[in-house]
Amino acid sequence: MKKLTLALFTLLAIASCTKEHSKEYVSLSGKLENNTDSILTISSRTGILKTITINKDGSFKDSLKVPKVDVYTFQTSAQKRAPLYLKNGFDITVKGDSEEFMKSFKYSGAGSSNSNFIIAQLEQSENIGNPADLFALDQEAFEAKMTSLKKDFDSILSSYDDLDSSLVDMASKQNTQMFEYFEKTYVSNKSMGKGNVSPKFEDYVDVKGGKKSLDSFKGKYVYIDVWATWCGPCIREIPSLKSIEKEFHNKNIEFVSISTDESRRSGGSWEAAEKKWRDFVKDKELSGVQLWAGQDFSFQQAYQISGIPRFILIDPQGNIVEANAPRPSDPRLKSLLESLDNI
């Protein structure tokens, strides 16, 4: 009887010493094979939350308090990053290979399913490939592909039964937005496909004086560069654009650059925006036809231009050759121009 009492007392003592993981912080541990870095960081969108030392054998262990439930970044270098869904109370172990960062990661422990789900979603997104290939499909094939992709993403979501409700909501919305984008862009691309009549711009200010419209170049191919003076990638294309213009000088093609400089980046003044554009054109000795769109956004909107630079090629009849043409720095542009009839 005494032995039984002692055994029960021992079990109760052990139970009393076993505490649930604190809900006030996140515990994070793990091991990275083939690791050469000495620290890892956990970051939010606003900056680093925690710096954790990595032992020589690749192991690490620490805790942190997160300000809110969210997707954070687990990182050992600029090239080695992985998502980590964190909520105070989670107790997560990370295992993987530094040479196969993220792709090799397996999360375990309380709350780990959320991060595993995010990686599965990212891998599925990569499997989609180049969206341009989707938009090149005929209607029936495109619809079949959308049905298949939706089934794949729904399958991933349903295969994790203990996800945080906020993550489920976020993922569902993102999936909906992605497919809405695919379907909307598919319809738009068909209307902006090769051979369709191009949307027009009218009365854009010409740096040399007067105004120009797309119809001003009727009878010639038109290679359009939509850009702005504040756009770094746009500026980096200028030397290549000058070179291709020189190479096709006296050919049946006009190189038209349309500046989208506007008031918000010029102290709220449209006059200042125009002056900035004019000064830039003069300072950089830009060639070709240099136009400023001013307050007219209709051409950008028609082509659904959400990022610049954007290049467009139009034929002598005003029809679209390429709604998203290669950049001047892309060797494919020269090949495309050389393939045109009667250039």
Order of alpha helices (4+ residues) and beta strands (2+ residues): alpha-beta-beta-beta-beta-beta-beta-beta-beta-alpha-alpha-alpha-alpha-beta-beta-beta-alpha-alpha-beta-alpha-beta-alpha-beta-beta-alpha
